[in-house]
Amino acid sequence: MREVLFVAGETSGDWHASGVAAALRERAPRVALVGVGGSRMERAGVTLLEHTDRLAVMGFVEVLKHVPRHYALLSSLRHRLRSGVVGLVVLVDYPGFNLKVAAAARAAGVPVLYYITPQVWAWGAGRLREMARTVTRAAVILPFEEPLLRTHGVDATFVGHPLLDHTAGAMPSRAGARRSLGIADDAPVLALFPGSRNQEIARHLDRFVATARLLEGRVPGLRVLVSGAPGITLDAARSHYPLVRESSFRVWRAADAALSKSGTSTLEAAVAGCPLVVAYRTGAVSYAIARRVVTIPRIGLVNVVAGETVAPEFLQDAARPDAMADALAPLLRASSPERQAQLAGLERVRAKLGSPGAAGRVADMALELLR
């Protein structure tokens, strides 16, 4: 049986792809797994051709700086696809690069399974035609994506959100999370999620910290935690708060409320049941371009899935510490109407994410295509 080639170009993709790789390894131990990914994929049995640390960039302008590296990698993958050793390509997120890999796979006659597809519901609707032409099957993680893609000729299946795989049976209790972090049961706790990439942290951290300091003046005894991805370090001069790595759900469960960058982390809040405020800042040029191409009224995934504003959003210059502190203050009060309304909204979002087992469902789809 020929090899399965995974391509996941950043930390989150590595996380999700590793679950599929592990499930494939259980179902078909003899199948060779190779790919572009990170340490989690490697631990799951994937032989890496390139590490994600060299690839992860954000923004329209920032991507341009990495074009030569991406072009060289794409050329290498095209050669591998044409060699006949690849029986299936599994693409995970990273659409700017992965759609090119899909086209190369189609040209080489190799089937393509796309897991966590491009967010065509937000922008880049023209990609739907490209996906219909190059993607054999799509495994989507948001419920509204399946009918949208099917309408445009993509064989899509909603498999549930992978966050539920990573939390099934492992979600800490509030008391347990606090105990492990050395926080008293009755202490008010604010969590900061500035991002998993250095670019995000550079743009968010100072404003997030300033927001926390304002709230410390309003909420007696407030404890503040910062959640950080593996490999992330924070300048002590910019943040004196404790940094908790690789335990985002422990932080979510310990917190009474959180200030988070937009993206998948907002869905983590829904799964953990932690009220939040969403903020996001990017480069001026990237933002100007995004304003022209983004077609949805909200950017926080928790709000996109809800179809309404569950969590307040603050974008670009609107992400002011005073405004974000005003929105967070009532969420830190146990009996406030704002907190109770948001908790109900987060529960509705959680219910829409499906059931655990996404990685296994994707692995089953992969074996069908491989055989």
Protein Blocks (a to p, Z undefined) as FASTA:
>chain_A
ZZdddddfbfklmmmmmmmmmmmmmmmmmbccdddddfklmmnopacfbdfklmmcgdjk
lmmmmmmmmmmmmmmmmmmmmnopagbdcdeejlllmmmmmmmmmmnopacddehiaffk
lgoklmmmmmmmmmmbdcdfbfklmmmmmmnopacddebjfklmmmgopaccfklmmmmn
opafklccddddfbjbfklmmmmmmmmmmmmmmmmmmmghiacdddddehiacdfklocc
dcdehilmmmmmmpmbdcddedjklmmmmmnopacdddddddfklmmmmmmmpcbfbfbf
klmmnopafbacdehjllcfklmmmmmmmmmpmklmklmmmmmmmmmmmmmnopehklmm
mmmmmmmmmZZ
